[in-house]
Amino acid sequence: MRGLVVVLGAVLAMPALAETVYVTDILRLGQHQAQDTSDRAFRMLVSGTELEVLERVPNYARVRAPDGREGWVKSNYLVEEKPARLQLAEFEAQVAKLNEGLAAAVQARQTAEAAYEKLTSDNAASENSSEAVEAKLQQLSEDNDRYRARIETFRGSVPLSWMTVALLVMLGVGFLAGLWWIDFQSRRRHGGFRVY
């Protein structure tokens, strides 16, 4: 029983010990069913293919491809570092990404410069507008002072008691004119008779 637990532990630990390797730059590598690769390869692995090493024996390694298929290959053609072709492709992708970032940064800088120029011109226009508003405000203040002076002249020329009497007389005349108009209309409708 104890031996079975040790064997199961070793089998379960094997994937944890797996290492990642790559097919070297120089060739296409055959993946075989036979450990010594004496049979015909069931597929060809191209340079740069990432493989997971499941088991190593002298000169050979049992590997798992990205699609999950397992088989044997010659371990002399496996390297731990990514081949130059893959590294170059990664560097080119990084350079392309950096170039895109640079183009975006240049565009953002141009947009910021345009916004700065617009704000500068808006600020200058605002200063001009502010000066015009101040001049208009000064003119209105002067007009207001003139109108107050004119109002004061009118207040001093006509006494308040005379204005009150004139308003009361006008109110009385208006009331009497209204009564006369109602009486006139009533007589006209009813043949000269007053009907209320």
C-alpha positions in Angstrom: 0.0 0.0 0.0 2.8 2.4 0.9 4.5 1.7 -2.4 1.3 2.5 -4.3 1.1 5.9 -2.5 4.8 6.7 -3.4 4.2 5.7 -7.1 1.0 7.8 -7.3 2.8 10.7 -5.7 5.6 10.5 -8.2 3.2 10.3 -11.2 1.2 13.3 -9.9 4.4 15.3 -9.3 5.7 14.7 -12.9 3.6 17.5 -14.5 4.7 19.9 -11.8 8.3 19.2 -12.8 7.6 19.8 -16.5 9.8 22.4 -18.2 9.0 24.5 -21.2 11.3 24.2 -24.2 11.3 25.3 -27.9 12.2 23.7 -31.1 15.5 25.2 -32.3 15.8 27.7 -35.2 17.4 25.3 -37.7 14.8 22.8 -38.7 11.5 21.1 -38.6 11.4 18.4 -35.9 9.5 15.2 -36.2 7.2 14.1 -33.3 7.1 10.3 -33.0 5.2 7.6 -31.1 8.3 5.5 -30.5 10.7 6.6 -27.7 13.8 6.2 -29.9 12.0 8.0 -32.8 12.6 4.9 -35.1 9.0 5.0 -36.4 7.6 7.5 -38.9 6.9 10.9 -37.4 3.2 11.5 -37.0 3.7 15.3 -37.4 6.4 17.9 -38.0 7.0 20.6 -35.4 8.3 23.9 -36.8 11.0 26.0 -35.3 9.8 28.0 -32.3 7.0 25.6 -31.3 6.6 25.7 -27.6 6.6 22.2 -26.0 6.2 20.9 -22.5 8.7 18.3 -21.5 7.0 15.4 -19.7 9.9 12.9 -19.5 13.6 12.8 -20.5 15.8 9.9 -21.4 19.3 10.0 -22.9 19.0 11.9 -26.3 15.2 11.9 -26.3 12.3 13.7 -24.6 8.6 13.0 -24.4 6.8 16.3 -25.0 3.3 17.7 -25.1 2.5 20.2 -27.9 0.1 23.2 -27.4 -2.8 21.2 -28.8 -2.2 18.5 -26.2 -0.8 15.8 -28.4 2.2 13.9 -26.8 5.1 12.2 -28.5 8.9 11.7 -28.6 11.5 14.0 -30.1 15.3 14.2 -30.2 16.3 16.4 -27.2 19.4 17.7 -29.0 17.0 20.0 -31.0 15.3 21.5 -28.0 16.4 24.8 -26.4 15.3 26.5 -23.2 15.4 30.0 -24.6 13.0 31.1 -27.3 14.6 30.9 -30.7 15.9 34.1 -32.3 13.0 34.1 -34.8 10.4 34.2 -32.0 12.4 36.8 -30.1 12.6 38.9 -33.2 8.9 38.6 -33.8 8.2 39.6 -30.2 10.6 42.6 -30.4 9.0 43.7 -33.7 5.5 43.5 -32.0 6.9 45.6 -29.1 8.4 48.1 -31.5 5.0 48.3 -33.4 3.2 48.9 -30.2 5.7 51.5 -29.1 5.3 53.2 -32.5 1.5 53.2 -32.1 2.0 54.8 -28.6 4.4 57.4 -30.0 1.9 58.3 -32.8 -0.9 58.6 -30.2 1.4 60.8 -28.0 2.2 63.0 -31.0 -1.5 63.3 -31.8 -2.3 64.1 -28.2 0.5 66.8 -28.1 -0.8 68.4 -31.3 -4.4 68.4 -29.9 -3.1 69.9 -26.6 -1.2 72.6 -28.6 -4.3 73.4 -30.6 -6.3 73.7 -27.4 -3.7 75.9 -25.9 -3.7 78.2 -28.9 -7.5 78.4 -28.8 -7.5 79.1 -25.0 -4.9 81.9 -25.6 -7.0 83.5 -28.3 -10.2 83.1 -26.2 -8.4 84.7 -23.3 -7.3 87.7 -25.4 -10.8 88.1 -26.8 -12.1 87.8 -23.2 -9.8 90.6 -22.1 -11.0 92.8 -25.0 -14.6 91.9 -24.2 -13.9 92.7 -20.5 -12.6 96.2 -21.4 -15.7 96.8 -23.6 -18.0 95.7 -20.7 -16.2 98.0 -18.3 -16.6 100.9 -20.7 -20.3 100.2 -21.2 -20.7 99.9 -17.4 -19.1 103.3 -16.9 -21.4 104.8 -19.5 -24.5 103.3 -17.9 -23.3 104.6 -14.5 -23.0 108.1 -15.9 -26.5 107.8 -17.5 -27.9 106.7 -14.2 -26.4 109.7 -12.4 -27.9 112.0 -15.0 -31.4 110.5 -14.7 -31.3 110.7 -10.9 -30.4 114.4 -11.2 -33.4 114.9 -13.5 -35.7 113.1 -11.2 -34.5 115.3 -8.3 -35.3 118.4 -10.4 -38.9 117.3 -11.0 -39.4 116.5 -7.3 -38.4 120.0 -6.3 -40.5 121.8 -8.9 -44.0 120.3 -8.2 -45.1 119.9 -4.5 -46.4 116.6 -3.4 -49.7 118.0 -2.2 -50.6 119.4 -5.6 -49.9 116.0 -7.2 -52.2 114.3 -4.7 -55.1 116.8 -5.3 -54.7 116.4 -9.1 -54.8 112.6 -8.8 -58.0 112.7 -6.7 -59.7 115.1 -9.1 -58.8 112.8 -12.0 -60.1 109.8 -10.1 -63.4 111.6 -9.4 -63.8 112.8 -13.1 -63.1 109.2 -14.3 -65.7 107.8 -11.9 -68.4 110.3 -13.0 -67.6 109.7 -16.7 -68.0 106.0 -16.1 -71.4 106.4 -14.5 -72.5 108.7 -17.4 -71.4 106.1 -20.0 -73.3 103.3 -18.3 -76.4 105.4 -18.1 -76.0 106.4 -21.8 -75.7 102.8 -22.9 -78.6 101.7 -20.8 -80.9 104.4 -22.3 -79.9 103.7 -25.8 -80.7 100.0 -25.4 -84.1 100.5 -23.8 -85.5 103.3 -25.9 -84.5 106.2 -23.6 -85.6 104.6 -20.3 -83.2 104.0 -17.5 -83.1 100.3 -16.6 -80.5 99.0 -14.2 
